Amino acid sequence: MSVMKDRLRELVEMLPEAEEQTALRFLEYLAERGGDPVLRALAMAPYDDEPLTDEDREAIREGREDAAAGRVMSTDDLRRTLGLDR
């Protein structure tokens, strides 16, 4: 067993009961993010602080129209297209 996991277990045992749910949700988030390459890439991407352009706004509007009209691709289809299906 690793030293880090031993320390994690110690910390979990030290948590006040009122914080257990928060810790559980956070650890589940980390575990899920770590196993999905798309979520990991999104989580590691730098924050985009550039202002939206008129072109950006138009693309967002078009995307929302497509979504409202059902012109979308399922997550499973996207994964297959990108070769990420498991």
C-alpha positions in Angstrom: 0.0 0.0 0.0 1.3 3.5 -0.8 2.2 6.1 1.7 -0.1 8.6 0.0 -3.1 6.2 0.3 -2.3 5.6 3.9 -2.3 9.3 4.5 -5.6 9.7 2.6 -7.2 7.1 4.9 -5.9 8.9 8.0 -7.4 12.1 6.8 -10.7 10.5 6.0 -10.8 9.1 9.6 -10.1 12.5 11.0 -12.9 14.3 9.1 -15.8 15.7 11.1 -19.0 13.9 10.3 -20.5 17.1 8.9 -17.8 17.2 6.2 -18.0 13.5 5.0 -20.5 14.2 2.2 -18.4 17.0 0.8 -15.3 14.9 0.9 -17.1 12.0 -0.7 -18.4 14.1 -3.6 -15.0 15.6 -4.2 -13.2 12.3 -4.2 -15.9 10.9 -6.6 -15.3 13.9 -8.8 -11.5 13.3 -8.8 -11.9 9.6 -9.5 -14.3 10.1 -12.4 -12.3 13.0 -13.9 -9.1 10.9 -13.7 -10.6 8.0 -15.6 -12.1 9.9 -18.6 -9.6 11.4 -21.0 -12.0 14.0 -22.3 -12.9 15.2 -18.8 -9.2 15.2 -17.8 -8.3 17.3 -20.8 -11.1 19.8 -20.1 -10.1 20.0 -16.4 -6.4 20.6 -17.3 -7.2 23.2 -20.1 -6.2 26.8 -19.3 -8.9 29.2 -18.5 -10.0 31.2 -21.6 -10.2 34.8 -20.5 -10.5 36.4 -24.0 -13.8 38.3 -24.6 -16.3 36.8 -27.0 -16.2 38.1 -30.5 -19.3 38.7 -32.7 -18.3 35.5 -34.6 -18.2 33.6 -31.3 -21.7 34.9 -30.4 -23.0 33.8 -33.8 -21.5 30.3 -33.4 -23.1 30.0 -29.9 -26.5 31.1 -31.3 -26.2 28.6 -34.2 -25.3 25.8 -31.7 -28.2 26.6 -29.5 -30.6 26.5 -32.5 -29.1 23.2 -33.6 -29.6 21.8 -30.1 -33.2 23.1 -29.9 -33.9 21.5 -33.3 -32.4 18.2 -32.3 -29.5 18.4 -34.7 -27.1 16.9 -32.1 -24.8 13.9 -31.7 -25.1 11.6 -28.7 -22.1 11.3 -26.4 -21.8 7.6 -27.5 -21.7 8.6 -31.2 -19.1 11.3 -30.5 -16.9 8.9 -28.5 -17.1 6.4 -31.4 -16.3 9.1 -33.9 -13.3 10.2 -31.9 -12.2 6.6 -31.2 -12.8 7.0 -27.5 -15.3 4.2 -27.1 -14.5 1.6 -24.5 
